[in-house]
Amino acid sequence: MDPTLIGVLGLGLLLLLLSVGVHIAFALGISAFAGLWFLLPPQAALSALWITPWGFASSHALSVVVLFVLTGYLAFASGITANAYEVGYKLFGRFPGGLALATVYGSAAFAATTGSSVATVGTMGRVAIPEMERYGYDRGLAAGCVAAAGTLGTLIPPSVLLVLYGILAEASIGQLLIAGIIPGILSAVIYGCMIAVRVMLNPELAPPAPPTPWRDAVRSLPKMSGIFVLFFVMIGGIFLGIFTPSEAGAVGVLVASLGVLHRFYWHKVMGALKWAGIPLKVPTGVMRVLGDPEGVDPTAGAAFREAIGETTRVAGMILAILIGAALFSQFVSLSRIPYHFSEMLSALDQPGWVILLLILLMYIPLGMFLNPLSVMIITVPITLPVIIELGHSPIWYGIIVIKMMEVAAITPPVGLNVYVAKAVAPHIPMEVIFKGIFWFFIMDLVTIAILVIFPEIVLFLPNLMF
């Protein structure tokens, strides 16, 4: 049987398994092994089942995933992300659609520590949606804003999806993480501008909330100190060449752990000093950064165990998926699908931008039925050789792919982030949330167009790296 036909049948089997609810790791492994069985001698196909997983699982690059995930859970447990929405409201609440703007920029700040789209939606949604509803915001705008802003977690470093793309594409993980900074900020700014324009044209979408005096807004900024420290230590260390991504992940775990210790034991340290009769006067400004020594729940020290447990669960799931992806990539390469895909596009005799547009358009229908990680694992091994042949940077393409994953995360009927927003606000009908997503979807397409037309936006910071 022709290898390419086997490859197409294998892709069909994968899509079938995913459509009936088989976990992505098992769907990848089953379809890959079935294809390898027909492409290789039986003994070689069986050998691939243990050689590929072992080689992949022992890869040093996987430590980055584990450390980034652990950093995110520890940062959440430390409480340094809890004030992102409050500070955003105090800064942007005076503008049209202020609470929605606070949600967008608070989500961007939250994403700078977690790297998870789902975690961003779940956390910000619990705070932001009830607050926006309290002031009479359109429910579609409120829930859609949370779902769309959560996608920033996949782009702003430390992004786990960027790390996974780097592993799949064998690209520099450090450059990918740095490359995500400006596009992430650009996405948040474009979201914010769209919200402001819509609210100015239709004030009933977002009735004004009480503005916060500038003095109080500025005084709230120290509450973001933990996020800024964690982000600049990790990402700044990578940018300056001080840390490798793995080392940055380890430093992130250390900084986030110190945040957990501070949250739960700072008040005990202060109490011990008072008990010992040691006079200690801390300036008010320092206290705002370090935190109030009163009223901290001392029973929440189990945060470490919970963070490690969640990290073990998530990392195990990611490892299983990546092993399946490694097997599937091997199968796709042997089936010569990338070669024939490249030949097919070359035969179109069209300019490079047309071919790139066709590749990107492919992601929208795929995102309608598959989750973002599945789409990335299926498409990157096939499309990346074509992108490189067109003369584009794999770093630039990685950001574009992740941005397309953001679109997939809010595209019906799957729209993973929309379902998370629905779980947070079950009283809001699903169709209302999808309707509220529409303008954010359009803004994502605008952002992608800007990044395609001006690739220097993506590559500017990576080109400055040491």
C-alpha positions in Angstrom: 0.0 0.0 0.0 1.2 3.5 -0.8 2.8 5.2 2.3 0.9 8.4 1.6 -2.4 6.6 1.5 -1.5 5.0 4.8 -0.7 8.4 6.2 -4.0 9.8 5.2 -5.9 6.8 6.6 -3.9 7.3 9.9 -4.9 10.9 10.0 -8.5 9.9 9.4 -8.3 7.3 12.2 -6.9 10.0 14.6 -9.7 12.4 13.8 -12.3 9.6 14.3 -10.8 8.6 17.7 -10.8 12.2 18.8 -14.4 12.8 17.7 -15.7 9.8 19.7 -13.9 11.1 22.9 -10.7 9.1 23.1 -8.1 10.9 25.1 -5.7 12.7 22.8 -2.6 10.8 24.1 -4.2 7.4 23.3 -5.7 8.6 20.0 -2.2 9.7 18.9 -0.6 6.5 20.1 -3.2 4.1 18.5 -3.3 5.8 15.1 0.6 6.1 15.0 1.1 2.5 15.9 -1.5 1.3 13.4 0.3 3.3 10.7 3.7 2.2 11.7 2.5 -1.4 11.6 1.8 -1.0 7.9 4.8 1.1 7.1 7.5 -0.9 8.9 8.3 -4.6 9.6 6.4 -5.8 12.6 9.5 -6.0 14.8 10.5 -2.4 13.9 6.9 -1.2 14.7 7.0 -2.9 18.1 10.4 -1.5 18.8 9.2 2.0 18.2 6.7 1.6 21.0 9.4 1.5 23.6 12.4 3.3 21.9 10.5 6.5 21.0 8.7 6.9 24.4 11.9 6.3 26.3 14.0 8.6 24.2 11.4 11.3 24.4 10.6 11.0 28.1 14.3 11.3 29.0 14.6 14.5 27.0 16.0 17.4 29.0 13.5 19.8 27.3 10.6 18.2 29.2 11.9 19.6 32.5 11.0 23.0 31.3 7.3 22.0 31.0 7.3 20.5 34.6 9.0 23.6 36.1 6.8 26.1 34.3 3.6 24.2 35.4 4.9 24.0 39.0 5.7 27.7 38.9 2.2 28.6 37.8 0.5 26.5 40.6 2.9 27.9 43.2 2.3 31.5 42.0 -1.5 30.9 42.3 -1.1 29.4 45.8 1.1 32.3 46.9 -1.7 34.8 46.1 0.5 37.0 43.9 -2.0 36.7 41.1 -5.1 37.4 43.2 -4.9 41.2 43.0 -4.5 41.4 39.2 -8.2 42.2 38.5 -8.5 44.6 41.4 -5.4 46.6 40.3 -6.7 46.5 36.7 -10.0 47.9 37.8 -8.5 50.8 39.8 -6.3 51.7 36.8 -8.8 51.3 34.0 -12.2 51.5 35.7 -12.5 55.2 34.8 -12.6 54.4 31.1 -15.6 53.2 29.0 -16.0 49.5 29.7 -13.6 49.8 32.6 -14.4 46.5 34.2 -14.0 44.7 30.8 -10.6 46.5 30.3 -9.6 45.4 33.8 -10.5 41.8 32.9 -8.3 42.0 29.8 -5.2 43.5 31.4 -5.7 41.6 34.6 -5.8 38.4 32.5 -2.6 39.5 30.8 -0.9 40.0 34.1 -2.2 36.7 35.4 -1.0 34.9 32.2 2.5 36.2 33.0 2.8 33.8 35.9 0.6 30.8 34.9 1.1 30.2 31.2 -2.3 28.5 31.1 -5.3 29.7 29.2 -7.8 27.5 31.1 -6.4 28.6 34.5 -6.7 32.3 33.4 -10.3 31.9 32.4 -11.3 30.0 35.5 -9.7 32.3 37.9 -10.5 35.7 36.3 -14.0 34.5 35.5 -14.9 33.9 39.1 -14.0 37.4 40.0 -14.8 39.4 36.9 -18.1 38.1 35.6 -20.1 38.6 38.8 -18.6 42.1 39.1 -19.5 43.1 35.6 -23.0 41.7 36.0 -23.4 43.7 39.2 -22.9 46.9 37.3 -25.3 45.9 34.5 -22.8 44.8 31.8 -24.1 42.9 28.8 -23.7 39.3 29.7 -22.3 38.3 26.4 -19.6 41.0 26.7 -18.8 39.9 30.2 -18.4 36.2 29.6 -16.9 36.7 26.1 -14.3 39.1 27.5 -13.2 36.5 30.1 -13.1 33.7 27.6 -11.1 35.7 25.0 -8.8 37.4 27.5 -7.9 34.0 28.9 -6.3 33.1 25.6 -3.5 35.5 26.4 -2.2 32.7 28.8 -1.1 30.7 25.7 1.0 33.5 24.3 2.5 35.6 27.1 5.4 33.7 28.6 5.9 31.5 30.5 3.6 29.7 28.1 3.4 25.9 28.2 2.1 25.7 24.7 5.1 27.7 23.4 7.4 25.2 25.1 5.5 22.3 23.5 5.7 23.9 20.1 9.5 24.3 20.6 9.8 20.6 21.4 7.7 19.6 18.4 9.4 21.9 16.0 12.9 21.5 17.6 13.1 25.3 17.8 14.7 27.5 20.5 12.4 27.5 23.5 14.1 30.6 24.9 13.6 32.6 21.7 10.0 31.4 21.4 9.2 32.6 25.0 10.7 36.0 24.4 9.0 36.3 21.0 5.6 36.0 22.7 5.9 39.2 24.7 5.2 41.9 22.2 2.4 39.9 20.3 0.8 39.2 23.7 0.8 42.9 24.7 -0.4 43.8 21.2 -3.3 41.3 21.5 -4.3 42.8 24.9 -4.1 46.4 23.5 -6.3 45.5 20.5 -8.8 43.8 22.7 -8.9 46.9 24.9 -9.3 49.3 22.0 -12.2 47.3 20.6 -14.0 47.2 24.0 -13.6 51.0 24.4 -14.9 51.7 20.9 -17.9 49.4 21.2 -18.8 50.9 24.6 -18.5 54.5 23.3 -20.8 53.6 20.4 -23.2 51.7 22.6 -22.9 52.8 26.3 -25.6 50.3 27.4 -23.2 47.4 26.8 -21.2 48.5 29.9 -22.7 51.1 32.2 -20.0 53.1 34.1 -18.7 51.9 37.4 -17.5 54.2 40.2 -14.0 55.5 39.2 -11.1 55.1 41.6 -9.1 58.2 42.4 -5.7 58.2 40.7 -4.0 58.4 44.0 -5.6 55.1 45.1 -4.9 53.5 41.7 -1.2 54.3 41.9 -1.1 53.0 45.5 -2.5 49.7 44.4 0.4 49.0 42.0 2.7 47.4 44.7 0.1 44.6 44.9 1.4 43.6 41.5 5.0 43.4 42.7 5.0 39.6 42.9 3.9 39.2 39.3 6.5 41.7 38.1 9.3 40.1 40.1 8.4 36.6 38.9 8.1 37.7 35.3 11.2 39.8 35.1 13.4 37.2 36.9 12.3 34.4 34.7 11.9 36.0 31.3 14.5 38.7 31.9 17.0 36.0 32.8 16.3 34.2 29.5 16.4 37.4 27.5 19.8 38.5 29.0 21.3 35.0 28.6 21.6 34.5 32.3 19.4 31.4 32.4 18.5 28.7 30.0 14.7 28.0 29.9 15.1 25.1 32.3 17.1 27.2 34.7 14.6 30.0 34.5 11.9 27.5 35.4 13.9 26.4 38.4 14.3 30.0 39.5 10.6 30.6 38.9 9.8 27.7 41.3 12.1 29.2 43.9 10.6 32.7 43.6 7.0 31.4 43.7 7.9 29.2 46.7 9.2 32.2 48.5 5.9 33.9 47.7 4.0 31.0 49.3 6.2 31.1 52.4 5.6 34.8 52.6 1.8 34.5 52.3 1.4 32.0 55.0 4.3 32.7 57.4 5.0 36.4 57.2 2.6 37.2 60.0 4.2 34.5 62.2 7.6 36.1 61.7 6.3 39.5 62.6 4.5 38.0 65.6 7.7 36.2 66.8 9.7 39.5 66.6 7.1 41.3 68.6 7.0 38.5 71.2 10.8 38.6 71.5 10.6 42.3 72.2 12.5 43.3 69.1 11.4 46.7 68.0 10.7 46.6 64.2 9.3 49.5 62.3 8.6 48.8 58.6 7.8 51.8 56.3 4.2 51.8 55.0 5.4 51.6 51.4 7.4 48.4 52.2 4.4 46.9 54.0 2.3 47.4 50.9 4.8 45.3 48.9 5.4 42.7 51.5 1.8 42.3 52.6 -0.3 42.9 55.6 1.0 40.7 58.6 -2.5 40.5 59.9 -5.4 38.3 58.9 -3.6 35.7 56.9 -5.0 32.2 57.1 -2.3 30.0 58.8 -4.0 26.8 57.9 -3.5 27.1 54.2 0.1 25.8 54.3 -1.1 22.7 52.4 -0.7 24.9 49.3 2.7 23.3 48.6 1.2 19.8 48.6 -1.7 20.8 46.4 0.6 22.6 43.9 3.0 19.6 43.7 0.0 17.2 43.3 -1.6 19.3 40.5 1.8 19.6 38.8 2.3 15.9 38.9 -1.1 15.3 37.4 -0.8 17.9 34.6 2.8 17.0 33.8 1.9 13.3 33.5 -0.9 14.2 31.2 1.4 16.4 29.0 4.1 13.7 29.0 1.6 11.1 27.7 0.4 13.5 25.0 4.0 14.3 23.9 4.9 10.6 23.7 1.9 10.1 21.5 2.9 13.1 19.5 6.4 11.8 19.1 5.1 8.5 17.7 2.6 10.3 15.5 5.3 12.6 14.1 7.5 9.6 13.3 4.6 8.0 11.5 3.8 11.2 9.5 7.4 11.6 8.4 7.6 8.0 7.2 4.3 8.4 5.3 5.9 11.3 3.4 2.8 13.4 3.9 4.8 16.6 4.6 6.7 16.1 1.3 3.6 15.6 -0.7 1.8 18.5 1.1 4.7 20.7 0.1 4.6 19.5 -3.5 0.9 20.0 -3.7 1.2 23.6 -2.5 4.1 24.3 -4.9 2.0 23.0 -7.8 -0.5 25.7 -7.1 2.1 28.2 -8.6 0.9 30.9 -6.3 2.8 33.6 -4.4 4.2 32.7 -1.0 1.6 34.8 0.8 -1.2 32.9 -0.8 0.2 29.6 0.3 0.7 31.0 3.8 -2.9 32.3 3.9 -4.2 28.8 2.8 -2.2 27.2 5.6 -3.5 29.6 8.2 -7.1 29.3 7.0 -6.8 25.6 7.6 -6.6 26.2 11.3 -10.1 27.7 11.6 -12.2 24.7 10.6 -9.8 22.4 12.5 -10.3 24.5 15.6 -14.0 24.2 15.3 -13.9 20.5 16.1 -10.6 19.8 17.9 -8.9 21.3 21.0 -5.9 23.6 20.4 -3.2 21.1 21.5 -4.6 18.4 19.1 -4.6 20.9 16.2 -1.0 21.9 16.9 0.3 18.3 17.2 -1.4 17.3 14.0 -0.5 20.3 11.8 3.0 21.4 12.9 4.9 18.3 11.6 3.1 18.7 8.2 3.1 22.5 7.7 6.5 23.5 9.3 8.6 22.2 6.4 6.5 24.2 4.0 6.8 27.4 6.1 10.6 27.0 6.3 10.8 26.4 2.5 8.9 29.7 2.0 11.7 31.4 3.9 9.8 32.1 7.2 11.4 31.7 10.6 10.1 28.8 12.7 10.1 31.2 15.7 7.8 33.5 13.9 5.6 30.6 12.7 5.4 29.3 16.3 3.9 32.6 17.5 1.4 32.6 14.6 0.5 29.0 15.3 -0.1 29.8 19.0 -2.2 32.8 18.0 -4.2 30.5 15.7 -4.6 28.2 18.8 -6.1 31.2 20.6 -8.7 31.6 17.8 -9.4 27.9 18.1 -9.9 28.2 21.8 -12.9 30.5 21.3 -14.3 29.0 18.0 -17.6 27.1 18.2 -18.6 24.3 18.6 -15.6 23.2 20.7 -14.2 26.5 22.0 -12.5 25.2 25.2 -12.3 28.6 26.8 -16.0 29.2 26.2 -16.9 26.0 28.0 -14.7 27.0 31.0 -16.4 30.4 31.1 -19.7 28.6 31.0 -18.7 26.4 33.9 -17.8 29.5 35.9 -21.0 31.3 35.0 -23.6 28.4 34.4 -26.5 30.9 34.4 -25.3 32.5 31.1 -26.5 30.6 28.0 -23.8 29.1 25.8 -25.2 30.9 22.7 -24.9 34.3 24.5 -21.2 33.6 25.3 -20.4 32.6 21.7 -22.2 35.7 20.5 -20.1 37.8 22.9 -17.0 36.2 21.5 -17.6 37.4 17.9 -15.8 40.8 18.1 -12.8 39.2 20.0 -12.6 36.7 17.2 -12.4 39.5 14.6 -9.7 41.3 16.7 -7.7 38.1 16.8 -7.8 37.9 13.0 -6.7 41.6 12.9 -3.8 40.8 15.2 -2.7 37.8 13.1 -2.8 39.9 10.0 -0.6 42.5 11.6 1.9 39.8 12.7 2.0 38.3 9.2 2.5 41.6 7.5 5.1 42.8 10.0 7.0 39.7 11.2 9.6 42.1 12.8 7.1 42.6 15.6 7.6 39.0 16.6 11.3 38.7 15.8 12.5 42.0 17.3 13.1 40.9 20.8 14.5 37.4 19.9 17.0 39.1 17.6 18.2 41.2 20.6 18.9 38.2 22.8 22.3 37.4 24.0 
